Amino acid sequence: MRLSDESRYLRFGTPNPHMPERDLDRSVDVDHHDDEALLAIDPVTGQGVAVVRYVHVPGEPGVVEVAATVADDWQGIGLATALLAELTRRARDEGHSALRAHVLAFNKRSLALLRRAGFSGRGGAGALREYELELRTQERSNAGGGGAPSPPAA
């Protein structure tokens, strides 16, 4: 997935993230309960253009942390919104009680995405802000923020 230095910085907090091999292994090892990932594929090229995922927060039963990455050419068209809505539905269906996200305070697009999806600010330190969305397993409809289009086939 192609990301500009700015997009990499907004997602990872550094323009040139180095992912240790154990983290890379963990990022592709999903069990579809504590760890989930949804991928959007460009139907023309077959390349990945977006991914959203959640991972279990150690020591906090039912809480999963979410993250999203969208290739530069695919930003601003609602892809992250659609994928986050589906990921929220998956987390709810798996019985999780809350989604949590950490975002740079000046990442306006991500902050807007989280607010539209119903996340609330929980504070944070320095440039990093924490947001959370409580999930109610009995409310399975309208997961993640109303009427988002279905994501492209993964």
N, C-alpha and C positions, 0 to 999 in steps of 0.2 A: 504494500500500500504506500503510495507516494504522499509524503507529508513535507511541507515547507519547514524551515527552521522555526518559524513562528508557531506553526501548528504543533510541532514536536514540543516546543517549550510550553505551550499552553496545556498540553496533555500530560507531559512527564515532568515539568518543572526544570527542564534542561534542554538545550537545542540538540544535544548529541547524547541521548540516553544510552548507557551501556547496561544491558541486562545480563546479570550473571546466568550461567547455564542452568542452575537449579530453578531460577525464576522463569526462564524460558520454558523449561520442561513443565513447570506448574501451569504456565499460561495456556498450554495446549492439552493439558490433562483435565478434562471436565467429567464430573460424575452425574451431571444433570440434576443434582439436588443441592449440595453445598457449593458447587462450582458450576456455572452455566456460561455459555458463550453463544451468541447469535452473530452470524456473519452475513453480510450483504455482498452479492457477487454481481459484477457488471455483466449483463447478459450478452453483450457484444464481444468483450475481450476474455471473459471468464476469470478476470482478476478480482480479488477482494477489494472492496471499496469502503467498507465500514465494519466495525465490530463493536458490540456492546457485551459486557460480561458482568457477572457478579461472582464474588468469592465470600465464603463464610468469614466473619470477623471472629478470630479466636477469643474464647472466653466470654462471648456474648451470644448465647443460644438464640437462634431465630433472626439474627442480624447479619445481613450481607452487604458488602461494599460494592458499589457499581462504578463502572468506568466505561467511557465511550470514545471511540476514535473514528473519524470520518475523513477519507482522503480529500485533499483540498478541492479537487474538481467537483466533488459531490456535496460540498457543504452548502447550507442555506436552502435546501430543497425539501426539508422535512424528514430526511432519512433517519437522523438521530432520534427525532420525536417518535417515529413509527417503531424503530427498534427498541427504544426505551419502554414504550407502551407494551410491546410484546414481552420484553424481559420482566417488566413489572408483573404482568399476568403469570408468567412462569414462576416467579418468586412466590406469588400469592398461592398458586396451585400447589407448590411444594411445601406450603405451610410456614413460610418465613414471616416474621412479624414486622420487619422494618428493612428498608433500603437506606443505605448511607452513602454519601459522596463527599469527596474532598476536592475542592476546586480553588484555583488561584483567584484571588479577590478581583482581579482586573480581567478575568476571562468572561466578558459580557455575554457571549453566545451561550456558553455552558450554564451560566447563572440563569439566564432567561429560560433555557430548556428545563432546568430543574424546577424553577418556579411554576412554569406552565404545567409541569407534570404533578404539581402539588407538594413538592419538597418544601420544608421550612428550614430556615437558618438555625444552627445550633451554636454559632460562635466560631471561634478559631483563633489561631495565633499568627501574628504577622500577616504575610500575604496569603496564607492558606485559610480557606473557610470550609466549614463542615455543614452539610445539609442532610436532612433525614425525611423520609416518607414512611409514615406508619401504614402498615397493611392490615386490612381486616379481611380475614379469610372468608367471612360470610358475604362480603361485597365483591363478587367476582366480575361483575359487569363494569365497564368503563375503566378498566385497569390502566393506570398510568396517564390518564388525561384525555379523555373524550374524543372519540371519533377519528383517531389518527389512522391514516391509510395503512393497509397491510404492508409489511416489509417485503422486499423482493425475495424470491426463493433463495434459500441458503444451500 
